[in-house]
Amino acid sequence: MSVPTVIVHRDADMLAKAVAARVITRTVDAQSAKGSASLVLTGGTVGTATLAEIAASPARDAVDWRNLDVWWGDERFLPDGDPERNETGARRALLDHVDVDPARVHPMRGPDSGMTVEESAEAYAEELRRAARPEDHGPAPSFDVMMLGMGPDGHVASLFPGMPALYDERPVVAVHGSPKPPPVRVSLTLPVIRNSREVWVVVAGEDKAGAVRLALSESGPMQVPAAGARGRQRTLFLLDRAAASKIPSSLSRISSP
């Protein structure tokens, strides 16, 4: 796994703009190299703001949206169109405004599909398996970019501290009893996260500064799941100054105006 690089931006608004620019550039580079790209989206305030910044960017047309596969790192097990679903936020902020191929947008299914949460997780795992290629070396694609948010407790996707899902080798799991509502969710697991080419942990806010410090220290993923969020080729912790305020000075940092 790669060693994290920390990049600090002035505030949450600048962070969203900068991450949006990175997404566009990385997607274009991947498409230039191999004709298509794969992106895993996250929800939350900064994650959704980043997608809105992509939609608003004049550079967005550099992306070949028809040759982009869009996935999610986790989802609340709620009906299609529910405002609390990550998919709903992503569609409103970005996907409804660009010419994506509907067949290449891969949402996790909710209860209105007739599935249980366990069946939804199994169905998503099967969709990942079908999309994986031999060079991906696993039961899921090696995503070009996996974007993850992080909670004040250090959780990423819907992998919360101390939960059995952190030990699970399956690519996708059902989550019950999430300490953050709603309690029932579907989530990718650490093996899939770690098989991504690049993992970007995008965090804003002073309330998350302690968890950022632990995620970049010697903490283990059982205590701080974000400590296990690492990409094969590159790991970025993209932070605003508030979220970076407790990082030890010994860690290398790149500051942005």
C-alpha positions as CSV (number, residue, x, y, z in Angstrom):
1,M,0.0,0.0,0.0
2,S,1.1,3.5,-0.7
3,V,2.2,6.0,2.0
4,P,-0.3,8.9,2.4
5,T,0.4,12.4,1.1
6,V,-1.3,15.2,3.0
7,I,-2.5,18.2,1.1
8,V,-4.1,21.1,3.0
9,H,-6.4,23.7,1.6
10,R,-7.6,26.9,3.2
11,D,-11.2,26.0,3.9
12,A,-14.0,23.6,3.0
13,D,-15.0,25.6,-0.1
14,M,-11.5,25.7,-1.5
15,L,-11.1,22.0,-0.6
16,A,-14.2,21.1,-2.7
17,K,-13.0,23.2,-5.7
18,A,-9.5,21.7,-5.5
19,V,-10.7,18.1,-5.3
20,A,-13.1,18.7,-8.2
21,A,-10.2,19.9,-10.3
22,R,-8.2,16.8,-9.3
23,V,-11.1,14.5,-10.2
24,I,-11.4,16.0,-13.7
25,T,-7.6,15.8,-14.3
26,R,-7.3,12.3,-13.0
27,T,-10.3,11.1,-15.0
28,V,-9.0,12.7,-18.2
29,D,-5.6,11.1,-17.7
30,A,-7.0,7.7,-17.1
31,Q,-9.2,7.9,-20.2
32,S,-6.3,9.1,-22.3
33,A,-4.3,6.1,-21.1
34,K,-6.9,3.4,-21.5
35,G,-10.0,4.8,-23.0
36,S,-12.2,4.7,-19.9
37,A,-12.0,5.5,-16.2
38,S,-13.7,4.4,-12.9
39,L,-14.6,6.6,-10.0
40,V,-16.0,5.7,-6.6
41,L,-18.1,8.5,-5.1
42,T,-18.7,9.4,-1.5
43,G,-21.5,11.4,0.2
44,G,-21.4,13.9,2.9
45,T,-21.2,17.7,2.8
46,V,-17.8,17.9,1.2
47,G,-18.3,14.9,-1.1
48,T,-21.5,16.4,-2.5
49,A,-20.0,19.9,-2.7
50,T,-17.1,18.4,-4.7
51,L,-19.5,16.9,-7.3
52,A,-21.3,20.3,-7.6
53,E,-18.0,22.0,-8.3
54,I,-17.3,19.4,-11.0
55,A,-20.6,20.2,-12.6
56,A,-19.9,23.9,-12.4
57,S,-16.4,23.7,-13.8
58,P,-15.7,24.8,-17.4
59,A,-13.2,21.9,-17.5
60,R,-15.9,19.3,-17.0
61,D,-16.3,18.9,-20.8
62,A,-12.8,17.5,-21.0
63,V,-14.2,14.3,-19.4
64,D,-15.6,11.7,-21.7
65,W,-18.6,11.1,-19.5
66,R,-19.9,8.2,-21.7
67,N,-16.8,6.3,-20.8
68,L,-16.8,6.7,-17.1
69,D,-17.9,4.0,-14.6
70,V,-19.4,5.5,-11.5
71,W,-19.6,3.4,-8.3
72,W,-20.3,4.2,-4.6
73,G,-18.3,3.3,-1.5
74,D,-21.4,2.9,0.6
75,E,-25.1,3.6,0.7
76,R,-27.9,4.1,3.2
77,F,-30.4,1.2,2.8
78,L,-33.2,3.6,1.8
79,P,-35.6,3.7,-1.1
80,D,-34.6,5.1,-4.5
81,G,-34.8,8.9,-4.5
82,D,-34.6,9.2,-0.8
83,P,-32.8,12.5,0.0
84,E,-30.5,10.7,2.5
85,R,-29.1,8.4,-0.1
86,N,-25.6,9.2,-1.4
87,E,-26.9,8.3,-4.9
88,T,-29.6,11.0,-4.7
89,G,-27.1,13.7,-3.7
90,A,-24.7,12.7,-6.5
91,R,-27.4,12.7,-9.2
92,R,-28.6,16.2,-8.1
93,A,-25.1,17.6,-7.8
94,L,-23.5,16.1,-10.9
95,L,-24.8,13.1,-12.7
96,D,-28.1,14.7,-13.8
97,H,-26.0,17.5,-15.5
98,V,-23.6,15.4,-17.6
99,D,-24.0,12.9,-20.3
100,V,-23.2,9.7,-18.3
101,D,-24.1,6.3,-19.7
102,P,-26.9,5.0,-17.4
103,A,-25.5,1.5,-17.8
104,R,-22.2,2.6,-16.4
105,V,-23.7,4.2,-13.2
106,H,-23.8,1.5,-10.5
107,P,-26.0,2.4,-7.5
108,M,-26.5,0.1,-4.5
109,R,-30.1,-1.1,-4.3
110,G,-32.5,-0.1,-1.6
111,P,-35.5,-1.8,0.0
112,D,-37.8,-0.8,-2.8
113,S,-35.9,-3.3,-5.0
114,G,-37.5,-6.1,-3.0
115,M,-34.1,-7.1,-1.7
116,T,-33.0,-7.4,1.9
117,V,-29.8,-5.5,2.8
118,E,-27.8,-8.7,2.6
119,E,-29.2,-9.4,-0.9
120,S,-28.3,-5.9,-1.9
121,A,-24.7,-6.4,-0.8
122,E,-24.5,-9.7,-2.6
123,A,-25.9,-8.1,-5.8
124,Y,-23.4,-5.3,-5.6
125,A,-20.6,-7.8,-5.1
126,E,-21.7,-9.7,-8.2
127,E,-21.8,-6.5,-10.2
128,L,-18.3,-5.7,-9.1
129,R,-17.2,-9.2,-10.1
130,R,-18.6,-8.9,-13.5
131,A,-16.8,-5.6,-14.0
132,A,-13.4,-6.8,-12.8
133,R,-10.8,-7.7,-15.3
134,P,-7.9,-10.2,-14.9
135,E,-5.4,-7.4,-14.4
136,D,-7.5,-6.1,-11.4
137,H,-6.3,-9.1,-9.3
138,G,-9.4,-9.4,-7.3
139,P,-13.2,-9.7,-7.1
140,A,-13.7,-6.0,-7.9
141,P,-12.2,-3.4,-10.4
142,S,-9.0,-1.7,-9.4
143,F,-10.7,1.8,-9.4
144,D,-8.8,4.7,-10.8
145,V,-10.0,6.9,-7.9
146,M,-11.9,6.0,-4.7
147,M,-13.1,9.1,-2.8
148,L,-13.9,8.6,0.8
149,G,-15.2,10.9,3.5
150,M,-14.3,10.4,7.1
151,G,-16.3,10.8,10.3
152,P,-15.2,12.2,13.6
153,D,-14.8,8.6,14.8
154,G,-12.5,7.8,11.9
155,H,-15.0,5.7,9.9
156,V,-14.8,5.6,6.1
157,A,-17.6,4.3,3.8
158,S,-19.8,2.6,6.4
159,L,-17.0,0.8,8.1
160,F,-17.2,2.0,11.8
161,P,-14.7,1.4,14.6
162,G,-14.8,-2.1,16.1
163,M,-17.4,-3.5,13.7
164,P,-17.0,-7.0,12.3
165,A,-17.1,-5.6,8.7
166,L,-13.5,-4.4,9.2
167,Y,-12.4,-8.1,9.3
168,D,-14.6,-9.1,6.4
169,E,-12.9,-10.4,3.2
170,R,-16.0,-10.1,1.1
171,P,-16.0,-7.2,-1.3
172,V,-19.4,-5.8,0.0
173,V,-21.2,-6.2,3.3
174,A,-24.5,-5.4,4.9
175,V,-24.1,-3.1,7.9
176,H,-26.5,-3.3,10.8
177,G,-26.5,-1.1,13.9
178,S,-24.5,1.8,12.4
179,P,-23.8,4.3,15.1
180,K,-24.6,7.0,12.6
181,P,-28.2,6.9,11.4
182,P,-29.7,5.4,9.4
183,P,-28.5,2.1,11.1
184,V,-28.8,-0.2,8.0
185,R,-26.3,0.3,5.1
186,V,-24.3,-1.4,2.4
187,S,-20.6,-0.8,2.2
188,L,-17.5,-1.8,0.3
189,T,-14.8,-3.4,2.5
190,L,-11.2,-2.6,3.1
191,P,-9.8,-5.2,0.6
192,V,-11.7,-3.4,-2.2
193,I,-10.7,0.0,-1.0
194,R,-7.0,-1.1,-0.8
195,N,-7.2,-2.6,-4.3
196,S,-8.0,0.9,-5.8
197,R,-5.2,2.6,-7.7
198,E,-5.7,5.8,-5.8
199,V,-7.6,6.4,-2.5
200,W,-8.5,10.0,-1.6
201,V,-9.7,10.7,1.9
202,V,-11.4,14.1,1.8
203,V,-12.1,15.7,5.2
204,A,-13.2,19.1,6.4
205,G,-13.9,20.4,9.9
206,E,-12.2,20.8,13.2
207,D,-14.4,18.0,14.7
208,K,-12.5,15.5,12.6
209,A,-9.0,16.8,13.3
210,G,-8.4,14.2,16.0
211,A,-9.5,11.3,13.8
212,V,-7.3,12.6,11.0
213,R,-4.3,12.6,13.3
214,L,-5.0,9.0,14.4
215,A,-5.6,7.9,10.8
216,L,-2.1,9.1,9.8
217,S,-0.4,7.7,12.9
218,E,0.3,4.1,14.1
219,S,-3.4,3.4,14.8
220,G,-4.9,0.2,13.4
221,P,-8.0,0.1,11.2
222,M,-10.1,-1.6,13.9
223,Q,-9.8,1.5,16.1
224,V,-9.6,4.0,13.2
225,P,-10.9,2.5,9.9
226,A,-9.4,5.5,7.9
227,A,-6.0,4.2,9.0
228,G,-6.6,1.2,6.6
229,A,-7.8,3.4,3.7
230,R,-4.8,3.2,1.4
231,G,-4.4,2.9,-2.4
232,R,-2.1,0.6,-4.3
233,Q,-0.4,3.4,-6.2
234,R,-1.3,6.6,-4.3
235,T,-3.1,7.7,-1.1
236,L,-4.1,11.4,-0.6
237,F,-5.5,12.9,2.6
238,L,-7.1,16.1,1.2
239,L,-7.9,18.3,4.1
240,D,-9.0,21.8,5.0
241,R,-6.9,23.6,7.6
242,A,-9.4,22.9,10.4
243,A,-9.2,19.1,9.8
244,A,-5.4,19.3,9.5
245,S,-5.0,21.2,12.8
246,K,-3.8,18.3,14.9
247,I,-1.5,16.6,12.4
248,P,2.0,16.1,13.9
249,S,4.6,18.4,12.5
250,S,6.8,15.4,11.6
251,L,4.3,14.5,8.8
252,S,5.1,16.0,5.4
253,R,2.4,18.4,4.3
254,I,1.7,20.4,1.1
255,S,-0.2,23.6,1.8
256,S,-2.4,25.2,-0.7
257,P,-3.4,28.9,-0.5
